Amino acid sequence: MPKQKTHRGAAKRFRTTGSGKIVREQGHIKHYLEHKPGSLRRRLQRPGLVSPADTKRVKKMLGL
């Protein structure tokens, strides 16, 4: 069996924490920022966690 290749698009979007959780960046923070309140912009800067329903698929793409 050949080795499983890492999905390069997923590798650029996701990373793992020390406890094994998958971290992602929030959406809606790239443009139209002048129409969004500062509290929303600050909240969207913080990373989010991948939902439990998608964790298995993302881990497979990352080769974990």
PLY file of the C-alpha trace (Angstrom):
ply
format ascii 1.0
element vertex 64
property float x
property float y
property float z
element edge 63
property int vertex1
property int vertex2
end_header
0.00 0.00 0.00
1.34 3.47 -0.83
1.39 6.15 1.81
-1.68 8.35 2.27
-1.01 11.83 0.92
-2.02 14.87 2.93
-4.76 16.97 1.33
-2.82 20.20 0.73
-5.91 22.43 0.79
-6.89 21.03 4.19
-3.34 21.37 5.50
-3.47 25.12 4.81
-6.82 25.57 6.56
-6.68 23.35 9.63
-4.23 22.66 12.45
-4.32 20.47 15.52
-4.10 21.43 19.18
-2.07 19.59 21.76
-5.14 17.67 22.88
-5.94 16.53 19.34
-8.76 18.93 18.48
-8.91 20.46 15.00
-8.80 24.27 14.81
-10.04 26.37 11.89
-10.32 30.07 11.08
-13.66 31.87 11.18
-15.37 33.06 8.02
-16.89 36.48 7.20
-13.77 38.40 8.24
-12.13 39.14 4.86
-14.21 42.00 3.42
-17.11 44.41 4.05
-15.61 45.08 7.47
-16.79 48.70 7.57
-20.38 47.46 7.93
-19.67 45.09 10.81
-19.47 46.16 14.45
-16.11 46.00 16.17
-17.31 43.37 18.61
-18.16 41.06 15.71
-14.83 41.70 13.99
-12.92 40.87 17.17
-14.94 37.71 17.74
-14.34 36.51 14.17
-10.57 36.94 14.57
-10.48 34.15 17.15
-10.09 30.63 15.76
-12.94 28.14 16.02
-13.13 24.38 16.40
-14.24 21.98 13.70
-17.63 20.47 14.51
-17.68 16.87 15.77
-19.58 15.83 12.63
-16.66 16.93 10.41
-13.72 16.01 12.65
-13.31 12.46 11.33
-13.24 13.62 7.70
-10.76 16.44 8.38
-8.44 14.14 10.33
-8.44 11.72 7.40
-7.50 14.53 5.01
-4.68 15.63 7.32
-3.36 12.09 7.63
-3.97 11.86 11.39
0 1
1 2
2 3
3 4
4 5
5 6
6 7
7 8
8 9
9 10
10 11
11 12
12 13
13 14
14 15
15 16
16 17
17 18
18 19
19 20
20 21
21 22
22 23
23 24
24 25
25 26
26 27
27 28
28 29
29 30
30 31
31 32
32 33
33 34
34 35
35 36
36 37
37 38
38 39
39 40
40 41
41 42
42 43
43 44
44 45
45 46
46 47
47 48
48 49
49 50
50 51
51 52
52 53
53 54
54 55
55 56
56 57
57 58
58 59
59 60
60 61
61 62
62 63
